Amino acid sequence: MHKSFVAARFLLCVAIQLSCYRSIPSTIAPSDVIDLSTYQFGEDLPMNLFGPWELYWGKLYDPEDFQSGRVQKREKVITYFRPWTNQLNGDRKFPAQGYATYRMRIKVPASSSKRIYTIHYSHLFSASKLFINGQFVHEKGKVSENLDEIEAIRTGSYNEFEVIGDEIEIILQIANRDFFRGGPRGEFLLSTLEPMGKFKIKSIILEMFAFGLIFGAAIYHFFIFIVNRKQKAFLYFSLLCLAFLVRIPILNSKIYEYFVPIPSAHFLANLLHYNDIVSFLFGNLFLNALFQVKRMLWINYLFYIGALVSCFSPLFPSSVVFYFNVSYVSFYLLLFVLQSILFLVLNKQNQQSLYFMGFGLFVFAVLCFLAISLNFIGLQGGLYLIIAYAIYVVFQSLFMSNYFAKTVERSNQLKLQMQEEHQIALQKQRSEMQLMVHDQLGAGLTDLKVMIERKIRSQERPIFDSILPNLHNRVISILQSLRNQLLHLEDLDLIYQNFLTGVNLTLLRRYTNAGREFDFHVSETAEAHFENLKLHAEIRNYYLNIYYILYELCTNDLKYGIGESSWSIDVSSGKINIEQKNAVEENRQLSPHLKSIGNRINGLRANLSVKIEEREFHVRVEIPLPSVAKLEAE
């Protein structure tokens, strides 16, 4: 509930931001001078001077040109504060490359003293020079009639100027060489100091709020990954958030200008393009790590191929770079959305979590495509992109927290189920062991009874002198058998907890009891495979059969082998490789019998090879890993 409140508060801030200026009323008739004398600039919101503007295509006029009358009226075209590439010149549009002059005269409330006004507009396409009331204000980039001398820059403008009287004349020269659009874009705002200051503060607060929200999500999910390294989805989502953060200071208010020198427009364009590439790659990796869908790998290949090709797009001709970049962003944004929807449909375990991601994904897609569309026609879409990033991160964080909470809960339930199964298996094993002990004790006592009865009926004297040693040996044998059965039960219990440790202790005990030495070697790959192996119900019998194969190999060695026994276990190429070597008696030429493990070998589809060379017995067993076992070990 608290997170939902945060998201709602963020959307409220967005709604406030979207209504922070006014437009020129449609009731004002177009004329040489726009009459805003009744507008309270000092009290009301900033005024967006959308138009009409005077456009002089192919001319760079200074204030002196208008004052001296050198500007001819037939050169004037009435337009609005939009790229000139959207403006028709007869039957055709103006080309993107070129230069023009925009002019507007405004009538403001009269004042007998100096009054300070401010103007604010976003970056233009792609260099500009501003004059207000005949005075030069600033030049962004370099404006020139020589296209080779035009220098583009991507930065907004905020200027204060003094006005005496009731009229403001604005002359804006714009030149473009490399960009797909030419001319103005976004809003051209006019106000006094206080309303414009509030507008800037609201814009910066919105962007800083979104920046802080996404930055907090990035740090939060990164530290979750540090705690749990296996959940790589948190790492990729954190990196995706960082990619969003790179974009935010460059969009809308361009708050990066307060901290670093303003780079060239081409540098920023390339930075944003490579940031798009990285964002899509991290997004794809995030979805794969989150849902762990092993199918449809062709989607991943599409992302990788697109990223590789797009890395070289700055080398393309400038006339096609923009269209290629827009096509790349549009196609892979659509692919990312479709991949997300597909994985959501395939994953039906947690419907409540899916609603969070589905809603965030829908709003993210709509706002991103809206921003791309606005940018394509030459309008300001950065604000919508910032909102899209923030909403996606908020609802994706809600989805991940809910999704992984349910996943952890299911994992805990699975662990409890495994423990219960483990206890049931041990209880069953103990029952079987009790029956075995009962049978062995009964058999041993019966043997003792029969032996004593035979001795009594015999003519040997004294009876007790002859039967006491045998009786003693029989009792020791029965106790040893009982002890071995109890130790075997403990070995099985340890096998459930740590397979390798259980095998090692079992072999060590058996060889020690036999008075023989043995060497037990485990490769690094085998240690990695068995380290986190848990014998749950699906794979328990499989690995217990492997344990009994090792047990029977040890029994065979104790019967027929002599000297030190060498064991090695390795995991490679999807197989468990077991090797055992020991010396044999000189007169033994045939292989010892291993019929007791034949059924287990066949059941595991394993390969068994046995040979004796130069008085050395060598057995090798290759057991394929089951798919379930592979997943569990990973």
ZIGICOR-V883619 format. One record per backbone hydrogen bond with DSSP energy under -1.0 kcal/mol. NH is the residue of the N-H (numbers start at 1). CO is the residue of the C=O. If there is no record, write none. Layout:
nh=NH co=CO
nh=NH co=CO
//
This chain:
nh=5 co=1
nh=6 co=2
nh=7 co=3
nh=8 co=4
nh=9 co=5
nh=10 co=6
nh=11 co=7
nh=12 co=8
nh=13 co=9
nh=14 co=10
nh=15 co=11
nh=16 co=12
nh=17 co=13
nh=18 co=14
nh=19 co=16
nh=20 co=17
nh=22 co=46
nh=24 co=48
nh=28 co=25
nh=34 co=105
nh=36 co=107
nh=39 co=36
nh=41 co=39
nh=43 co=40
nh=44 co=40
nh=47 co=190
nh=48 co=22
nh=49 co=188
nh=50 co=48
nh=53 co=79
nh=54 co=103
nh=55 co=77
nh=56 co=101
nh=58 co=99
nh=59 co=56
nh=66 co=62
nh=67 co=63
nh=68 co=64
nh=70 co=65
nh=75 co=72
nh=76 co=73
nh=77 co=55
nh=79 co=53
nh=81 co=50
nh=82 co=80
nh=84 co=182
nh=86 co=83
nh=87 co=84
nh=89 co=92
nh=92 co=89
nh=94 co=87
nh=98 co=176
nh=100 co=174
nh=101 co=56
nh=102 co=172
nh=103 co=54
nh=104 co=170
nh=106 co=168
nh=107 co=34
nh=108 co=166
nh=115 co=163
nh=117 co=161
nh=118 co=191
nh=119 co=159
nh=120 co=189
nh=121 co=157
nh=125 co=183
nh=127 co=175
nh=128 co=140
nh=129 co=173
nh=130 co=138
nh=131 co=171
nh=132 co=135
nh=133 co=169
nh=135 co=132
nh=137 co=130
nh=140 co=128
nh=142 co=151
nh=149 co=146
nh=151 co=142
nh=153 co=126
nh=157 co=121
nh=159 co=119
nh=161 co=117
nh=163 co=115
nh=165 co=111
nh=168 co=106
nh=170 co=104
nh=171 co=131
nh=172 co=102
nh=173 co=129
nh=174 co=100
nh=175 co=127
nh=176 co=98
nh=183 co=125
nh=189 co=120
nh=190 co=47
nh=191 co=118
nh=196 co=192
nh=197 co=193
nh=198 co=194
nh=199 co=195
nh=200 co=196
nh=201 co=197
nh=202 co=198
nh=203 co=199
nh=204 co=200
nh=205 co=201
nh=206 co=202
nh=207 co=203
nh=208 co=204
nh=209 co=205
nh=210 co=206
nh=211 co=207
nh=212 co=208
nh=213 co=209
nh=214 co=210
nh=215 co=211
nh=216 co=212
nh=217 co=213
nh=218 co=214
nh=219 co=215
nh=220 co=216
nh=221 co=217
nh=222 co=218
nh=223 co=219
nh=224 co=220
nh=225 co=221
nh=226 co=222
nh=227 co=223
nh=228 co=224
nh=231 co=228
nh=232 co=230
nh=234 co=231
nh=236 co=232
nh=237 co=233
nh=238 co=234
nh=239 co=235
nh=240 co=236
nh=241 co=237
nh=242 co=238
nh=243 co=239
nh=244 co=240
nh=245 co=241
nh=246 co=242
nh=248 co=244
nh=250 co=247
nh=251 co=247
nh=254 co=251
nh=256 co=249
nh=257 co=254
nh=258 co=255
nh=259 co=256
nh=260 co=256
nh=268 co=264
nh=269 co=265
nh=270 co=266
nh=271 co=267
nh=272 co=268
nh=273 co=269
nh=274 co=270
nh=275 co=271
nh=276 co=272
nh=277 co=273
nh=278 co=274
nh=279 co=275
nh=280 co=276
nh=281 co=277
nh=282 co=278
nh=283 co=279
nh=284 co=280
nh=285 co=281
nh=286 co=282
nh=287 co=283
nh=288 co=284
nh=289 co=285
nh=290 co=286
nh=291 co=287
nh=292 co=288
nh=299 co=296
nh=301 co=297
nh=302 co=298
nh=303 co=299
nh=304 co=300
nh=305 co=301
nh=306 co=302
nh=307 co=303
nh=308 co=304
nh=309 co=305
nh=310 co=306
nh=311 co=307
nh=312 co=309
nh=313 co=310
nh=315 co=312
nh=316 co=313
nh=320 co=317
nh=321 co=317
nh=324 co=320
nh=325 co=321
nh=326 co=322
nh=327 co=323
nh=328 co=324
nh=329 co=325
nh=330 co=326
nh=331 co=327
nh=332 co=328
nh=333 co=329
nh=334 co=330
nh=335 co=331
nh=336 co=332
nh=337 co=333
nh=338 co=334
nh=339 co=335
nh=340 co=336
nh=341 co=337
nh=342 co=338
nh=343 co=339
nh=344 co=340
nh=345 co=341
nh=346 co=342
nh=347 co=343
nh=354 co=350
nh=355 co=351
nh=357 co=353
nh=358 co=354
nh=359 co=355
nh=360 co=356
nh=361 co=357
nh=362 co=358
nh=363 co=359
nh=364 co=360
nh=365 co=361
nh=366 co=362
nh=367 co=363
nh=368 co=364
nh=369 co=365
nh=370 co=366
nh=371 co=367
nh=372 co=368
nh=373 co=369
nh=374 co=370
nh=375 co=371
nh=376 co=372
nh=377 co=373
nh=379 co=374
nh=385 co=381
nh=386 co=382
nh=387 co=383
nh=388 co=384
nh=389 co=385
nh=390 co=386
nh=391 co=387
nh=392 co=388
nh=393 co=389
nh=394 co=390
nh=395 co=391
nh=396 co=392
nh=397 co=393
nh=398 co=394
nh=399 co=395
nh=400 co=396
nh=401 co=397
nh=402 co=398
nh=403 co=399
nh=404 co=400
nh=405 co=401
nh=406 co=402
nh=407 co=403
nh=408 co=404
nh=409 co=405
nh=410 co=406
nh=411 co=407
nh=412 co=408
nh=413 co=409
nh=414 co=410
nh=415 co=411
nh=416 co=412
nh=417 co=413
nh=418 co=414
nh=419 co=415
nh=420 co=416
nh=421 co=417
nh=422 co=418
nh=423 co=419
nh=424 co=420
nh=425 co=421
nh=426 co=422
nh=427 co=423
nh=428 co=424
nh=429 co=425
nh=430 co=426
nh=431 co=427
nh=432 co=428
nh=433 co=429
nh=434 co=430
nh=435 co=431
nh=436 co=432
nh=437 co=433
nh=438 co=434
nh=439 co=435
nh=440 co=436
nh=441 co=437
nh=442 co=438
nh=443 co=439
nh=444 co=440
nh=445 co=441
nh=446 co=442
nh=447 co=443
nh=448 co=444
nh=449 co=445
nh=450 co=446
nh=451 co=447
nh=452 co=448
nh=453 co=449
nh=454 co=450
nh=455 co=451
nh=456 co=452
nh=457 co=453
nh=458 co=454
nh=467 co=463
nh=468 co=464
nh=471 co=467
nh=472 co=468
nh=473 co=469
nh=474 co=470
nh=475 co=471
nh=476 co=472
nh=477 co=473
nh=478 co=474
nh=479 co=475
nh=480 co=476
nh=481 co=477
nh=482 co=478
nh=483 co=479
nh=484 co=480
nh=485 co=481
nh=486 co=482
nh=487 co=483
nh=488 co=484
nh=489 co=485
nh=490 co=486
nh=491 co=487
nh=492 co=488
nh=493 co=489
nh=494 co=490
nh=495 co=491
nh=496 co=492
nh=498 co=494
nh=502 co=498
nh=503 co=499
nh=504 co=500
nh=505 co=501
nh=506 co=502
nh=507 co=503
nh=508 co=504
nh=509 co=505
nh=510 co=506
nh=511 co=507
nh=512 co=508
nh=513 co=509
nh=514 co=510
nh=515 co=512
nh=516 co=511
nh=519 co=565
nh=521 co=567
nh=523 co=569
nh=527 co=523
nh=528 co=524
nh=529 co=525
nh=530 co=526
nh=531 co=527
nh=536 co=534
nh=539 co=536
nh=540 co=536
nh=543 co=539
nh=544 co=540
nh=545 co=541
nh=546 co=542
nh=547 co=543
nh=548 co=544
nh=549 co=545
nh=550 co=546
nh=551 co=547
nh=552 co=548
nh=553 co=549
nh=554 co=550
nh=555 co=551
nh=556 co=552
nh=557 co=553
nh=558 co=554
nh=559 co=555
nh=560 co=556
nh=561 co=557
nh=562 co=583
nh=565 co=517
nh=566 co=581
nh=567 co=519
nh=568 co=579
nh=569 co=521
nh=570 co=577
nh=572 co=575
nh=575 co=572
nh=576 co=623
nh=577 co=570
nh=578 co=621
nh=579 co=568
nh=580 co=619
nh=581 co=566
nh=582 co=617
nh=583 co=562
nh=584 co=615
nh=588 co=585
nh=597 co=594
nh=598 co=595
nh=601 co=597
nh=602 co=598
nh=603 co=599
nh=604 co=600
nh=606 co=601
nh=607 co=622
nh=609 co=620
nh=611 co=618
nh=613 co=616
nh=617 co=582
nh=618 co=611
nh=619 co=580
nh=620 co=609
nh=621 co=578
nh=622 co=607
nh=623 co=576
nh=625 co=574
nh=630 co=626
nh=631 co=627
nh=632 co=628
nh=633 co=629
nh=634 co=630
//
